[in-house]
Amino acid sequence: LRRGKYREAEEAFRAVLSAQPQNAQAYNFLGIVMGIQNRFGEAIESFKESLRLKPDLTDSRTRLAELYQIRGDLPEARSELEKAILFLEDRDGPEAQSLEDKVNVIDEQIEVKTLVDRANKEIENENIDAAVASLEEAIRVEPKSALIYFNLGNLLARKNRFDLAESAFKKAIEIEPNYTEAYQRLGLVYEHERFWGRAKDQYEKALTTPAAKSPSVKEAL
């Protein structure tokens, strides 16, 4: 497994399970192998079986939570981390604190998702001011999301608040320097403000990003 020979590792763990079907740790390692290969559904089932056999196996529990988090199943991820904490003998020790920190991160992600979902619904209802307020609140919770700044910039541009849209797009680019669409939208903002030279600079920067090497993206730009 450590040498990156995942097929051989999987075969080895399956062989162990064939001889020892109650081996929780083997299911745990099998889940790790599948997770590394982005076979998330299979990995989740393997971790679940590991925990069915040994509910206090913290490694399986935290890895299962990580996969749920990757898939966006945040309540499920939070639930697994809480269970992991409950099974610890020392709930005040460093391991418990590490798990609590992960729970706090997920709580923030849940809050941000709720705010973004609210903003999307407000956009559907043409309530742009309320959508802007929701995204600004989401940014206060998660100030490192380039996507939220980008979406905020789009809304502000729709309100003809080009000064604020400019700041939002710049912040998106600061967080994600290869954000092709943010350079493009910033260029459009400068066009509206009749800053032709600045607009040209942003379009040229958009063309230097890795995503712009795609023929379809380059044509769109």
N, C-alpha and C positions, 0 to 999 in steps of 0.2 A: 504494500500500500504506500509506504513512504517513498518508494522508488518510482511511483507513478504507473505501475503495472496494474491497472484497475481491473482488467478482465481476469487476469490471473488471481488477483486478490478476491474478486467476487466468487470465482470458482472455488477457491480455498475455503471461504466462509460458508458457502453453500454445502461443501463437503462436511464441514464441521457440524452444520445444522442437520444434515442427513443422519449423522451418527448421534448427535446430541440435540434433538429438537427443542429441548427446554433451555438451551444456552442463550440467555438474554444478551450477554456481551457480544456474541456472534451476530445476533440480529442488529445490535448497535453498530458494529463495524460494517456490516452489510449496508446499513442505512447511510453510513458515512461515504462508502464507495459510490453508492447511487447518487447521493447528493452532489458529490464532486463532479459527476457526469451530467448534472442538471436533470436527472431523472427524479424529479421532486415527488411525484405521486407515489412511486415505488418506495422512495426513501421514507416518506411519511408512514406508509404502511409497515415498513420494517421497524421503524422506531416505535410505532404503536405496539407491535408485537413484543418488542423488547420490554416495553413498560408494562404490558399485560403480565409478563413473566416476572418482572422485577420492578414494581412501581417506584422504588426509591433510587433508581439508576439516574442520577442527576445529569450525566452526560447525554443520555438519550433524550431526557426531558428538555434540556436546553437546546439541543440540536433540532428537536421537533419544533420548538418555539421559533427558532431561527427560520426554518422552512416556511412556517405559517406566516411569519413576518415578510419574507421574500414574496410570497404569493398574495400578500395584502390582507390575509385573514388575521387582522390585528387583535380582535377579541379572543380568538383561539390561542394566539401567541401569548397574550397576557395571562390567560387561564393556565397555560402550561408552566409558565414561570412562577406563578403563585403556588402551584402544586409542588414545584421543585423546592421552593422555600419551605413549605410545610413539612417536607420529608427530611429536611436538614436537622441534625441533632443540635447544632449550634446556630440558632437563628439570629445571633448578634455578631457572628464572626465575619471575616472578610468575604467568604463565599456568598453568604447571605446578602451582604452589602452589594456585591457585584450583581447579583440577581435583582435586587431592588433597583439598582441603577438602570438595568435593562427594562424593568417594568415602567420606570419613569419615562424612558425614551419612548416606549410604546404608547404610554398615555398621551405624550405630546403628539405623536403621529396620529392617534385617534382624534385628538382635538383639531389638528390641522385638517384632516380629511373631512371632519364634520363641517368646518368652516368653508372649505373649498366646495363641498357638495352644496352647501347653502348658497354660495356665490353663484354656482352654475344654475341653480333653480331660480335665483333672482334675475340672472341674465335671460333665462327663458321667459320670464315675466316682464322683461324690458325694464326692470328696476335696477338701472346701472349704478346709481348712487349707493344703494344698499349692497350691491355686489362688490363695489370698491371697498366699502367699509369692512365687509367680511374678509376680503383678501388682505387688507391692511392688518386686520386682527390676526390672521393666519401668519403673517410675516413677523408679528411680534412674538409669536410662539416659536416659529421656525424661520429665523432670519437668514438662513443659508440656502434657501430654495430658489434657484434661478428660474424655475418654471413659474412659481407664484409671482415673482417680480415681472416676468414676461407677460403673464396674463393680466396683471395689474396695469402694465404699460399699454396693452391693447385696449383695455376699458377706458383708461384716461384719454387715449387718443380719440376714442369714440366720443368722448365728452369735449373734444377740442382743447383739452388741458395738455397741450404739447410740451410745456415746460416740465410738468410732472411726469408725463410719459417718457420724456427724454431721460430723466433721472432714473426711472424704473428700468428702462432698457439698459442703461449704463450699469446699473447694479447687477442685472442678470448677466451681463458680459463680464463684470468683475468676478462674479462667482464661477461662471463657466465661460472661459475665454474662447472656446470653440463653438459658441452658440450661434450658429449660422443665421437662424431666423431673427435673433435679437439684433444682429448687425443690420439685417435687411429692414426691420421695422424702424430701427433708429435712423436709417437712411431716409425712410419715408417721412419721419417726423421732421427731419432737416429740410426735406423738399417742401413740406407744408409751410415751414418757416422761411423758405426761400434761401436757405444756406446751401447753395448748390455744391460748393466745394466740399463741405462737410458730408453731404449726402453721398457724393462720389467716393469719398474716403471709406465710408461705411460699407458701401456696396463692394468695393475692392477688398476690404477686409473679409467680408462674407465669402468671397470667392477663394480666399486662402485657407478657409477652414477645411478639415478633413471631410466633412459631410458634403461640401460643395464639389468634391471630386466626382461624385455620382453624376452621370450625364443628365438624369432627370432633374436633379436639384440644380445643377448648373444652368440648365435651360430655363428653369423657373426663375432663377435670379436674373 
